[in-house]
């Protein structure tokens, strides 16, 4: 076959496979929203995950959280918890501020928590982040909120599915499924990252997460939408023998540098251009600490 003709054929196929990938993923989302053909679409997605993620490309998707690595989880401190030492909130003898304790920093007890990106209401998974910044951004606190930032450490290897990094796929699988595997998984992975709203907003990722959990996988890794370079994790196997609570500390949501992009003038509007309100100022901080010392009870 003429090389130019072959290039044209390959280009047409590539566009078609890319379009089919988006169409098929959108069928899955639409089925969730309308419940028309839901079982069929779920079975199709699960078969692709079993074949590609857990079999042919498992080396790309299955990763290990090594023993000793540390992760973070943040919670907005409820002012009603200020005088509840049993929850961990308080000040030490040397005037350090302690956040929520182990049980109150971990995942909610089964049956109590609301739904999340990867769990239905009442399920008990641990959501953690790669770094303190990401953990704090994910809880969407407001100026003036106190935050309890907990640190966790992995005690035994945890095997997770990586939906955070780019993957490459074999052409034959694209041909078998009649759609671009790269485009399909890009759509799927972004679903774990993008903010969503409305009824059944998390149902797609909940279905996928539950399927992976049943295979014995310990958790899922995915990008943070709010922190460039930040990574989030949902840990199914979050028993204290697998990942332990180390400590927690209190942070104050003090200020942010909001950026608003003006497309017409092709510029940004900054809420804090000089950045002075972002730097830790000991004079101001000491005033805030004095208020907290009066507010918190002493931990004996």
Backbone bond lengths (Angstrom), bond angles and torsions (degrees), N, CA, C in turn:
res aa  C-N    CA-C-N  psi(-1)  N-CA   C-N-CA  omega(-1)  CA-C   N-CA-C  phi
1 X - - - 1.464 - - 1.525 109.73 -
2 X 1.339 116.29 139.15 1.451 121.44 177.60 1.533 110.38 -55.11
3 X 1.359 116.98 136.98 1.469 121.20 -176.12 1.523 112.11 -60.40
4 X 1.317 116.25 -41.21 1.473 119.31 -179.92 1.519 111.55 -64.76
5 X 1.347 115.31 -38.88 1.460 120.06 178.07 1.525 110.58 -65.64
6 X 1.356 115.56 -38.79 1.463 120.05 178.89 1.521 110.77 -65.60
7 X 1.347 116.66 -39.88 1.464 120.57 178.17 1.516 111.16 -62.68
8 X 1.343 115.47 -41.34 1.461 120.39 179.16 1.525 110.21 -64.09
9 X 1.337 115.75 -42.79 1.470 120.32 179.30 1.519 110.79 -62.80
10 X 1.343 116.23 -44.13 1.471 120.53 179.80 1.533 110.72 -63.46
11 X 1.339 116.79 -39.66 1.465 121.13 179.79 1.521 110.78 -64.21
12 X 1.323 116.82 -42.40 1.468 121.25 178.99 1.523 110.22 -64.61
13 X 1.344 115.87 -43.16 1.470 120.23 179.45 1.527 110.90 -62.49
14 X 1.340 114.90 -42.66 1.472 119.13 -178.30 1.523 111.14 -62.16
15 X 1.332 116.58 -44.64 1.468 120.09 177.99 1.518 111.15 -62.89
16 X 1.315 116.12 -40.54 1.465 120.48 179.21 1.511 112.35 -65.41
17 X 1.341 116.54 -43.64 1.461 120.40 179.79 1.529 111.11 -65.61
18 X 1.338 116.47 -37.80 1.473 120.05 177.89 1.519 110.54 -64.06
19 X 1.320 116.08 -44.84 1.468 120.44 179.07 1.524 110.18 -63.34
20 X 1.335 117.66 -41.67 1.468 121.14 -179.76 1.523 111.58 -63.90
21 X 1.329 116.65 -35.81 1.464 120.30 178.86 1.525 110.34 -62.27
22 X 1.322 116.37 -45.96 1.471 120.07 179.31 1.521 110.79 -65.80
23 X 1.319 116.03 -40.86 1.477 120.55 179.64 1.520 110.40 -61.28
24 X 1.330 116.64 -46.23 1.461 120.12 -177.34 1.527 112.16 -67.52
25 X 1.326 116.74 -39.12 1.461 118.30 178.15 1.524 110.08 -67.51
26 X 1.321 117.27 -40.37 1.465 120.66 178.87 1.519 112.21 -65.99
27 X 1.337 117.24 -29.63 1.469 120.34 174.74 1.524 110.60 -62.73
28 X 1.331 115.05 -39.95 1.462 120.94 177.90 1.523 110.61 -62.94
29 X 1.334 116.47 -46.42 1.466 120.93 179.97 1.527 110.51 -64.91
30 X 1.328 117.26 -43.40 1.467 120.87 -179.23 1.523 110.97 -64.77
31 X 1.335 116.21 -38.34 1.471 119.81 178.88 1.520 110.75 -62.95
32 X 1.327 116.52 -37.20 1.460 120.73 177.61 1.526 110.68 -65.18
33 X 1.313 116.06 -41.09 1.465 120.50 -177.10 1.524 112.29 -72.64
34 X 1.332 117.40 -33.44 1.469 120.80 -175.48 1.525 113.39 -108.06
35 X 1.348 115.45 -15.90 1.464 123.52 -176.45 1.530 112.79 62.99
36 X 1.316 117.11 19.49 1.466 121.38 174.73 1.528 108.45 -92.42
37 X 1.318 116.05 118.59 1.460 120.63 -177.98 1.514 112.72 68.59
38 X 1.336 117.02 25.65 1.462 121.38 -174.00 1.525 112.15 -62.38
39 X 1.332 116.87 -48.54 1.467 120.13 -176.99 1.520 110.80 -60.34
40 X 1.325 116.23 -43.56 1.466 120.48 179.98 1.525 111.41 -60.78
41 X 1.338 117.27 -44.06 1.455 121.16 -178.83 1.532 111.56 -68.99
42 X 1.325 116.70 -38.74 1.467 120.44 177.68 1.526 110.08 -63.33
43 X 1.323 116.78 -44.40 1.465 120.27 179.23 1.519 111.14 -61.62
44 X 1.324 117.14 -38.09 1.463 120.95 179.58 1.528 110.72 -65.18
45 X 1.335 116.62 -46.19 1.466 120.40 179.42 1.526 110.34 -63.27
46 X 1.310 116.52 -44.16 1.466 120.25 -178.93 1.525 111.73 -64.22
47 X 1.320 117.43 -36.15 1.473 120.08 179.19 1.528 110.58 -67.77
48 X 1.344 117.22 -36.30 1.470 120.51 177.07 1.525 109.85 -66.90
49 X 1.323 116.84 -42.72 1.470 120.85 178.75 1.525 110.27 -62.41
50 X 1.323 116.62 -44.68 1.469 120.15 179.35 1.525 111.14 -62.07
51 X 1.320 116.42 -42.81 1.459 121.31 -175.45 1.522 112.46 -75.19
52 X 1.328 117.20 -45.25 1.461 120.88 -174.00 1.530 112.39 -92.52
53 X 1.336 117.12 -55.34 1.473 121.15 -174.63 1.522 111.98 -69.27
54 X 1.328 116.66 -44.75 1.464 120.56 -173.16 1.523 113.93 -98.32
55 X 1.331 116.17 3.05 1.468 118.72 -178.24 1.531 110.99 -134.43
56 X 1.315 117.22 -84.10 1.464 120.63 -170.80 1.529 113.88 -63.36
57 X 1.330 117.63 -38.24 1.465 121.15 -177.10 1.517 112.11 -116.05
58 X 1.315 116.13 29.21 1.462 119.97 -175.63 1.530 112.34 -61.19
59 X 1.337 116.75 -31.04 1.462 119.27 179.71 1.525 112.10 -65.40
60 X 1.332 117.22 -26.25 1.470 121.12 177.02 1.521 112.45 -82.60
61 X 1.322 116.16 -31.31 1.461 120.35 -172.44 1.530 113.68 -96.77
62 X 1.306 117.69 -36.89 1.467 120.47 -175.08 1.521 110.30 -87.84
63 X 1.329 116.21 117.19 1.455 122.16 -178.03 1.527 109.61 -126.32
64 X 1.325 115.15 163.69 1.467 120.11 -177.15 1.524 110.90 -115.75
65 X 1.325 116.20 131.46 1.460 121.24 168.86 1.532 105.92 -87.55
66 X 1.319 115.99 111.91 1.458 121.42 -171.48 1.532 112.20 -72.97
67 X 1.320 114.74 152.83 1.461 121.63 176.43 1.534 109.21 -58.68
68 X 1.319 116.07 134.12 1.458 121.24 177.59 1.521 114.84 95.85
69 X 1.338 117.86 -14.55 1.466 119.13 179.37 1.531 109.52 -71.73
70 X 1.327 115.22 147.72 1.463 121.10 -174.11 1.525 111.33 -113.49
71 X 1.321 115.88 144.59 1.459 122.93 -179.38 1.529 108.70 -138.36
72 X 1.326 116.08 169.97 1.464 119.85 -169.94 1.527 111.53 -133.79
73 X 1.318 114.09 149.74 1.461 121.38 176.33 1.523 108.13 -139.90
74 X 1.327 116.67 132.14 1.462 121.24 -178.77 1.523 110.63 -114.15
75 X 1.315 115.27 149.31 1.463 122.63 174.05 1.522 108.66 -139.42
76 X 1.325 116.55 139.66 1.462 119.83 172.23 1.530 107.35 -72.42
77 X 1.322 116.41 131.48 1.460 120.37 -178.80 1.518 109.53 -79.64
78 X 1.312 115.29 124.98 1.462 121.29 175.82 1.521 108.68 -75.92
79 X 1.345 118.65 122.97 1.470 120.32 -179.52 1.529 113.07 -54.07
80 X 1.323 117.06 -25.91 1.467 120.43 179.32 1.525 111.61 -68.00
81 X 1.344 117.08 -14.95 1.460 120.97 -178.98 1.526 112.60 -91.14
82 X 1.342 117.15 -0.10 1.474 120.52 -176.70 1.516 112.98 -55.92
83 X 1.311 117.62 -38.64 1.462 120.52 -175.28 1.521 112.50 -104.09
84 X 1.326 116.24 18.92 1.470 120.65 -179.61 1.520 109.61 -108.71
85 X 1.336 114.41 84.09 1.457 119.48 -177.92 1.523 112.12 -60.39
86 X 1.326 116.58 -24.78 1.463 119.18 -179.86 1.523 112.24 -66.42
87 X 1.327 116.65 -15.92 1.475 120.32 176.52 1.523 112.26 -92.79
88 X 1.331 115.23 -6.56 1.456 119.95 175.48 1.505 114.67 102.64
89 X 1.335 118.25 -19.79 1.463 121.18 -176.98 1.527 110.29 -68.28
90 X 1.328 116.62 128.33 1.460 119.14 178.95 1.518 111.87 168.86
91 X 1.347 115.36 -174.94 1.462 121.82 179.43 1.521 109.04 -118.55
92 X 1.326 116.33 146.14 1.458 121.65 -179.11 1.529 110.10 -88.58
93 X 1.325 115.50 176.59 1.456 120.39 179.41 1.526 112.25 -61.83
94 X 1.329 116.80 -30.41 1.466 120.04 178.75 1.532 112.23 -98.44
95 X 1.343 114.75 23.29 1.473 122.27 173.54 1.538 114.41 61.85
96 X 1.324 116.27 38.55 1.451 121.47 168.10 1.530 107.51 -95.54
97 X 1.323 116.41 153.13 1.458 120.61 -176.21 1.524 110.57 -105.89
98 X 1.308 115.47 126.31 1.462 121.76 -177.98 1.521 110.27 -103.24
99 X 1.327 115.72 137.12 1.457 121.31 177.07 1.515 111.34 -87.70
100 X 1.314 115.99 -160.08 1.460 120.45 -179.31 1.525 110.86 -61.05
101 X 1.327 115.30 147.78 1.460 120.41 179.70 1.534 110.85 -79.40
102 X 1.316 115.93 -173.10 1.468 122.79 -174.64 1.528 112.23 -52.42
103 X 1.319 117.36 -58.83 1.471 121.17 -174.22 1.520 112.02 -63.18
104 X 1.335 117.18 -31.16 1.465 120.62 -178.03 1.527 113.27 -92.40
105 X 1.324 117.33 -6.46 1.463 121.28 175.24 1.519 111.34 -97.70
106 X 1.317 116.09 -17.54 1.459 121.02 -177.38 1.535 111.63 -81.51
107 X 1.325 113.14 -171.63 1.457 120.58 176.30 1.533 109.63 -64.11
108 X 1.339 118.14 150.69 1.464 120.17 178.05 1.530 111.03 -61.35
109 X 1.307 115.51 151.10 1.464 120.14 176.62 1.526 108.96 -62.89
110 X 1.312 116.62 145.57 1.464 122.62 -178.61 1.530 110.89 -50.43
111 X 1.330 115.31 128.82 1.459 120.90 176.47 1.513 114.69 93.45
112 X 1.341 117.48 -8.38 1.464 120.50 -174.83 1.528 112.35 -102.31
113 X 1.311 117.54 -43.51 1.463 121.68 -172.49 1.519 113.63 -70.57
114 X 1.330 115.28 156.73 1.457 121.10 175.28 1.519 110.52 -80.30
115 X 1.332 116.43 -179.55 1.453 119.15 -179.73 1.516 110.53 -76.35
116 X 1.326 115.57 153.11 1.451 121.74 178.18 1.510 110.21 -133.16
117 X 1.306 116.75 -175.71 1.459 120.38 -177.14 1.527 112.25 -57.33
118 X 1.320 116.98 -33.86 1.464 119.66 -175.91 1.522 114.01 -121.53
119 X 1.308 117.53 8.88 1.467 119.63 179.38 1.521 111.50 -138.20
120 X 1.315 115.40 144.64 1.455 119.99 171.97 1.524 107.88 -76.34
121 X 1.324 117.40 164.09 1.469 121.20 179.28 1.521 109.72 -57.23
122 X 1.328 115.19 132.67 1.458 120.60 178.03 1.503 114.33 96.20
123 X 1.338 118.49 -21.30 1.462 120.67 177.57 1.526 109.50 -71.00
124 X 1.326 116.62 159.55 1.459 120.47 -169.83 1.526 110.93 -126.54
125 X 1.341 116.56 86.16 1.459 122.74 177.16 1.521 108.76 -116.47
126 X 1.326 116.34 152.56 1.459 121.51 178.94 1.526 109.76 -97.13
127 X 1.338 116.64 120.19 1.462 122.30 176.09 1.526 108.39 -97.67
128 X 1.329 116.60 121.37 1.458 121.34 179.79 1.521 109.53 -132.96
129 X 1.340 115.90 169.32 1.462 121.14 -177.54 1.513 110.19 -130.96
130 X 1.319 115.06 163.12 1.460 121.39 -176.18 1.519 113.16 -71.60
131 X 1.329 117.65 -24.34 1.464 120.91 -175.15 1.527 109.45 -153.76
132 X 1.325 117.33 164.17 1.467 120.42 -178.42 1.527 113.57 -59.56
133 X 1.353 116.97 -38.64 1.457 119.90 -178.06 1.528 111.45 -60.11
134 X 1.342 115.01 -46.63 1.465 119.37 -179.01 1.519 110.88 -65.19
135 X 1.324 116.80 -43.30 1.466 120.63 179.37 1.520 110.91 -57.23
136 X 1.339 116.87 -43.89 1.459 120.77 -178.43 1.525 111.96 -70.44
137 X 1.326 117.46 -39.06 1.460 120.27 -179.54 1.524 111.72 -65.56
138 X 1.308 117.24 -34.42 1.458 121.35 -174.47 1.522 113.62 -66.90
139 X 1.331 118.06 -23.78 1.469 119.26 -176.38 1.526 112.63 -88.31
140 X 1.339 116.71 -5.42 1.475 121.98 174.76 1.531 112.07 54.60
141 X 1.313 115.91 49.71 1.463 120.98 177.67 1.523 110.43 -72.47
142 X 1.321 116.42 167.55 1.459 123.51 -179.68 1.531 109.71 -112.19
143 X 1.339 115.98 161.70 1.467 119.85 176.50 1.523 110.00 -53.44
144 X 1.314 116.35 132.56 1.459 120.77 178.28 1.508 113.84 93.55
145 X 1.323 118.33 -11.95 1.464 120.35 178.39 1.529 110.22 -70.29
146 X 1.321 115.26 142.66 1.455 120.30 169.16 1.518 108.20 -91.82
147 X 1.316 115.43 139.52 1.459 121.57 -176.21 1.515 109.43 -122.54
148 X 1.311 116.10 135.68 1.456 121.74 171.47 1.523 107.32 -96.17
149 X 1.331 116.29 116.90 1.467 121.58 179.91 1.520 108.95 -107.48
150 X 1.332 115.72 113.29 1.463 121.85 -178.08 1.523 110.17 -101.38
151 X 1.324 115.15 145.96 1.460 121.20 175.67 1.527 109.42 -111.55
152 X 1.322 115.46 135.85 1.459 122.23 178.61 1.524 110.08 -121.74
153 X 1.318 116.73 151.36 1.467 121.30 178.96 1.524 109.91 -129.78
154 X 1.332 115.29 136.30 1.463 121.86 -179.63 1.535 108.99 -75.33
155 X 1.338 116.68 128.90 1.462 122.05 -178.26 1.526 113.09 -101.70
156 X 1.314 116.88 -23.01 1.464 119.83 175.94 1.527 108.11 -144.94
157 X 1.316 118.40 154.44 1.469 119.96 -175.89 1.525 111.96 -54.06
158 X 1.322 115.70 130.04 1.461 121.49 177.46 1.529 107.62 -115.10
159 X 1.328 116.04 124.58 1.461 120.75 -176.87 1.532 109.25 -99.85
160 X 1.317 113.47 119.90 1.465 120.00 -173.96 1.528 110.31 -121.94
161 X 1.331 115.76 162.57 1.459 121.65 174.00 1.516 108.45 -96.55
162 X 1.316 115.40 124.82 1.464 122.31 -175.85 1.523 110.23 -89.75
163 X 1.327 115.75 105.89 1.461 122.25 173.43 1.532 110.29 -106.17
164 X 1.338 116.87 23.30 1.466 120.65 -175.48 1.523 113.73 -106.27
165 X 1.323 118.15 -24.27 1.467 120.28 -174.42 1.519 111.33 -112.41
166 X 1.332 115.13 155.38 1.464 120.86 -179.64 1.516 110.75 -64.98
167 X 1.324 115.56 147.03 1.465 121.49 -179.57 1.526 110.32 -124.90
168 X 1.314 115.54 159.55 1.464 120.42 173.11 1.522 108.04 -120.27
169 X 1.332 115.92 150.68 1.461 120.30 -173.69 1.525 110.83 -133.14
170 X 1.317 114.35 158.34 1.458 120.60 179.97 1.534 109.72 -78.45
171 X 1.312 115.15 139.94 1.458 120.14 -179.15 1.528 111.52 -60.95
172 X 1.318 116.65 -34.15 1.464 119.38 -177.05 1.528 111.94 -64.03
173 X 1.332 116.57 -30.51 1.467 118.82 177.74 1.523 111.07 -72.80
174 X 1.316 116.26 -35.33 1.468 120.35 173.83 1.521 109.79 -60.98
175 X 1.319 116.32 -41.56 1.458 120.40 -179.51 1.530 111.27 -69.17
176 X 1.333 116.40 -39.53 1.468 120.45 -179.61 1.526 110.75 -62.56
177 X 1.322 116.82 -45.63 1.464 121.25 -176.75 1.524 112.62 -87.65
178 X 1.336 116.80 -9.23 1.465 120.15 179.06 1.502 113.87 67.37
179 X 1.339 116.68 25.47 1.460 120.86 178.44 1.518 108.90 -156.99
180 X 1.323 115.89 155.15 1.460 121.76 -179.58 1.527 110.28 -68.95
181 X 1.337 116.36 118.65 1.453 120.38 177.35 1.530 110.55 -66.57
182 X 1.348 116.59 -34.51 1.460 119.92 178.60 1.509 112.25 -62.62
183 X 1.331 116.36 -46.40 1.471 120.96 179.52 1.521 110.01 -67.60
184 X 1.322 116.73 -42.34 1.470 120.57 -178.56 1.527 110.85 -59.52
185 X 1.343 116.74 -48.66 1.462 118.79 -177.61 1.520 112.37 -74.65
186 X 1.319 118.19 -25.13 1.466 119.89 172.56 1.523 110.08 -64.10
187 X 1.341 115.97 -42.17 1.460 120.88 176.74 1.524 110.77 -62.78
188 X 1.320 115.49 -44.78 1.467 120.31 -177.94 1.524 110.75 -64.97
189 X 1.340 116.82 -46.52 1.462 120.03 -176.70 1.523 112.02 -66.76
190 X 1.338 116.47 -35.40 1.463 118.83 178.60 1.520 110.87 -66.95
191 X 1.325 116.88 -28.02 1.464 120.61 178.54 1.529 110.73 -62.09
192 X 1.328 116.85 -29.80 1.461 120.72 178.45 1.526 111.72 -76.05
193 X 1.330 116.85 -16.90 1.462 121.68 -174.89 1.521 113.10 -103.44
194 X 1.333 117.19 -43.08 1.455 120.70 -169.72 1.524 112.92 -68.43
195 X 1.330 117.93 143.64 1.462 120.79 173.23 1.533 109.18 -65.83
196 X 1.297 116.89 135.53 1.464 121.31 178.83 1.517 109.03 -130.07
197 X 1.327 116.32 155.00 1.460 120.87 -178.44 1.516 110.05 -136.05
198 X 1.312 114.34 164.19 1.449 120.23 173.78 1.519 113.18 94.15
199 X 1.324 114.10 173.16 1.459 121.45 179.44 1.520 109.62 -62.99
200 X 1.297 116.71 140.39 1.472 123.39 -179.44 1.527 112.70 64.63
201 X 1.335 117.14 19.91 1.464 120.61 -175.49 1.525 112.31 -59.51
202 X 1.340 116.12 -37.41 1.459 120.29 -176.82 1.529 113.48 -98.98
203 X 1.304 116.66 3.10 1.462 118.52 -169.86 1.530 112.71 -63.24
204 X 1.339 117.32 -36.33 1.467 120.38 -179.21 1.525 110.86 -61.95
205 X 1.324 116.53 -50.28 1.461 119.65 -179.24 1.526 111.55 -70.22
206 X 1.333 117.12 -31.30 1.470 119.79 176.82 1.534 110.59 -63.83
207 X 1.325 116.73 -41.46 1.467 121.39 -179.87 1.522 110.58 -64.11
208 X 1.327 116.49 -44.44 1.463 120.71 -179.37 1.527 110.43 -67.46
209 X 1.334 116.43 -43.51 1.465 120.56 -179.96 1.523 110.96 -62.05
210 X 1.318 117.04 -42.48 1.462 120.63 -179.05 1.524 110.87 -64.79
211 X 1.327 116.03 -38.90 1.467 119.85 178.29 1.530 110.57 -63.08
212 X 1.336 116.88 -43.74 1.458 120.45 -179.98 1.528 110.85 -67.08
213 X 1.322 116.63 -39.39 1.470 120.23 178.50 1.522 111.28 -57.50
214 X 1.325 116.40 -40.53 1.464 120.93 -178.00 1.527 112.99 -67.07
215 X 1.331 116.73 -18.43 1.467 119.69 178.77 1.525 111.76 -82.99
216 X 1.325 117.33 -6.31 1.454 121.01 -178.57 1.515 114.43 99.18
217 X 1.330 116.57 0.61 1.466 120.52 177.20 1.532 109.05 -65.64
218 X 1.339 116.60 143.00 1.467 120.87 -175.76 1.525 113.74 -83.13
219 X 1.336 117.93 -18.72 1.457 118.53 -178.88 1.517 112.72 175.48
220 X 1.350 115.20 -172.32 1.462 122.79 -177.49 1.523 108.83 -133.33
221 X 1.321 115.66 143.31 1.459 123.57 177.15 1.525 108.76 -114.70
222 X 1.345 117.29 134.72 1.460 120.15 179.76 1.529 110.05 -154.51
223 X 1.307 116.50 159.71 1.461 121.56 -175.98 1.524 112.05 -71.90
224 X 1.330 114.77 151.38 1.457 121.19 171.16 1.520 108.76 -85.59
225 X 1.316 116.93 135.81 1.464 120.99 175.93 1.522 110.79 -76.97
226 X 1.325 116.83 -30.27 1.461 121.76 -170.11 1.526 114.07 -91.00
227 X 1.335 118.10 -21.39 1.459 121.39 -176.79 1.521 110.09 -124.26
228 X 1.337 118.70 112.18 1.465 120.40 178.16 1.524 111.03 -56.85
229 X 1.304 116.92 125.12 1.458 121.28 -179.13 1.514 114.00 84.52
230 X 1.318 117.53 -9.74 1.460 120.80 -179.72 1.521 111.69 -76.25
231 X 1.321 115.40 147.20 1.464 121.61 -178.88 1.522 109.71 -124.93
232 X 1.321 115.53 137.58 1.465 121.99 174.61 1.522 109.92 -108.97
233 X 1.321 114.86 154.34 1.456 121.65 177.86 1.520 108.84 -135.13
234 X 1.306 115.69 140.06 1.461 121.35 167.27 1.516 106.36 -111.96
235 X 1.326 116.50 118.73 1.457 121.02 -176.82 1.524 109.30 -104.81
236 X 1.334 115.91 117.59 1.465 120.67 177.26 1.531 109.57 -78.09
237 X 1.326 115.78 -46.85 1.463 121.47 -179.18 1.520 109.01 -87.52
238 X 1.327 115.63 78.65 1.467 120.49 -172.54 1.524 112.58 -108.40
239 X 1.334 117.31 25.43 1.463 120.78 176.39 1.528 109.43 -60.90
240 X 1.335 118.33 144.91 1.467 120.82 -179.80 1.526 114.33 -55.39
241 X 1.325 117.75 -22.05 1.462 119.89 177.03 1.520 111.60 -75.14
242 X 1.347 116.56 -15.50 1.464 121.58 179.84 1.523 112.03 -100.18
243 X 1.330 116.39 -39.66 1.463 120.92 179.26 1.527 107.76 -145.29
244 X 1.315 116.10 121.20 1.468 120.42 -172.91 1.519 112.53 -104.21
245 X 1.324 114.58 149.31 1.463 122.83 172.20 1.517 107.82 -77.80
246 X 1.334 116.90 129.68 1.462 120.82 -179.63 1.521 112.38 -100.50
247 X 1.329 116.19 -51.67 1.459 121.13 -175.91 1.520 108.92 -169.43
248 X 1.330 115.64 170.54 1.464 120.17 172.02 1.521 108.79 -143.86
249 X 1.307 115.23 153.48 1.455 120.71 178.22 1.524 109.01 -139.09
250 X 1.331 115.63 165.00 1.459 121.02 -176.08 1.530 110.14 -101.61
251 X 1.327 115.14 131.03 1.458 121.87 175.23 1.523 108.79 -117.83
252 X 1.319 115.88 154.28 1.459 122.31 174.12 1.523 108.83 -112.24
253 X 1.343 115.88 125.12 1.462 119.43 174.31 1.522 106.82 -73.39
254 X 1.327 115.87 99.20 1.461 120.28 -169.68 1.524 112.66 -93.33
255 X 1.327 117.00 -51.96 1.455 119.37 -174.40 1.518 108.94 -161.31
256 X 1.302 115.57 160.00 1.461 120.75 176.88 1.513 108.74 -136.66
257 X 1.306 115.85 166.85 1.458 120.53 176.75 1.515 107.58 -115.93
258 X 1.307 116.36 84.21 1.456 120.99 -176.96 1.523 110.91 -73.38
259 X 1.307 114.83 137.51 1.458 121.12 179.02 1.518 109.06 -119.88
260 X 1.329 116.03 125.65 1.462 121.64 178.87 1.530 107.80 -116.34
261 X 1.315 117.90 120.44 1.457 121.17 -175.64 1.526 111.11 -87.40
262 X 1.322 114.99 124.60 1.455 122.95 178.36 1.530 107.94 -97.73
263 X 1.344 116.34 102.75 1.464 120.23 -175.47 1.526 112.02 -69.70
264 X 1.323 116.80 -34.16 1.466 119.84 -178.28 1.530 111.70 -64.79
265 X 1.328 115.91 -44.86 1.463 120.36 -177.79 1.527 112.69 -96.91
266 X 1.328 115.26 0.45 1.462 122.05 177.67 1.524 111.67 51.04
267 X 1.323 114.49 54.19 1.455 120.60 178.49 1.517 109.29 -150.15
268 X 1.320 115.69 174.79 1.455 120.04 178.17 1.524 109.94 -112.03
269 X 1.313 115.36 150.22 1.460 121.92 173.11 1.523 106.11 -112.06
270 X 1.324 116.77 117.77 1.461 121.02 -174.42 1.521 110.78 -103.23
271 X 1.310 116.38 140.86 1.456 120.37 178.30 1.528 111.46 -79.88
272 X 1.319 117.03 -18.21 1.462 120.89 -175.58 1.529 108.59 -150.24
273 X 1.334 116.18 71.96 1.460 121.12 -169.85 1.522 114.21 -59.75
274 X 1.324 117.52 -42.01 1.463 118.55 -175.31 1.525 112.62 -81.61
275 X 1.336 117.34 -11.76 1.460 120.61 176.17 1.511 115.04 74.83
276 X 1.333 117.97 4.55 1.465 119.98 -175.67 1.522 112.88 -64.77
277 X 1.347 115.81 -28.66 1.463 118.44 -177.03 1.535 112.08 -82.41
278 X 1.351 116.27 1.79 1.460 119.96 -178.67 1.529 112.04 -96.51
279 X 1.328 116.35 -20.10 1.464 120.73 -174.44 1.532 110.52 -85.94
280 X 1.355 114.46 141.63 1.462 120.03 178.32 1.526 109.67 -63.21
281 X 1.307 116.42 118.41 1.469 122.81 -179.86 1.530 107.23 -109.01
282 X 1.326 116.85 111.36 1.464 121.26 -173.60 1.525 112.52 -62.15
283 X 1.322 117.14 -36.78 1.471 120.19 -179.49 1.526 110.57 -62.28
284 X 1.327 115.21 -49.63 1.470 119.70 178.69 1.525 110.22 -66.38
285 X 1.345 115.93 -40.75 1.466 120.31 -178.30 1.524 111.61 -62.67
286 X 1.329 116.76 -39.08 1.467 119.30 -179.60 1.527 111.16 -63.82
287 X 1.327 116.82 -35.05 1.466 120.03 176.32 1.527 110.23 -64.60
288 X 1.335 115.75 -42.61 1.471 120.33 178.21 1.532 110.30 -64.29
289 X 1.318 116.69 -40.38 1.469 120.64 -179.22 1.521 111.39 -63.46
290 X 1.331 116.51 -37.90 1.458 120.06 178.25 1.526 110.78 -61.40
291 X 1.321 116.00 -39.03 1.468 119.50 177.82 1.531 110.61 -65.55
292 X 1.324 116.18 -40.73 1.462 119.31 179.99 1.522 111.72 -68.13
293 X 1.314 116.59 -35.53 1.465 119.84 178.39 1.527 110.82 -62.63
294 X 1.322 116.71 -33.39 1.462 120.58 176.83 1.525 111.09 -77.72
295 X 1.311 115.60 -27.80 1.459 120.90 -173.66 1.541 111.83 -82.74
296 X 1.350 117.85 -39.21 1.456 122.16 -174.13 1.519 111.72 -90.85
297 X 1.326 116.73 149.98 1.455 122.41 174.20 1.539 110.21 -83.27
298 X 1.311 115.18 156.82 1.465 121.19 179.30 1.529 109.73 -79.93
299 X 1.329 115.95 131.60 1.463 121.92 176.14 1.525 107.63 -87.32
300 X 1.313 116.38 119.67 1.472 120.62 -178.20 1.527 110.75 -78.67
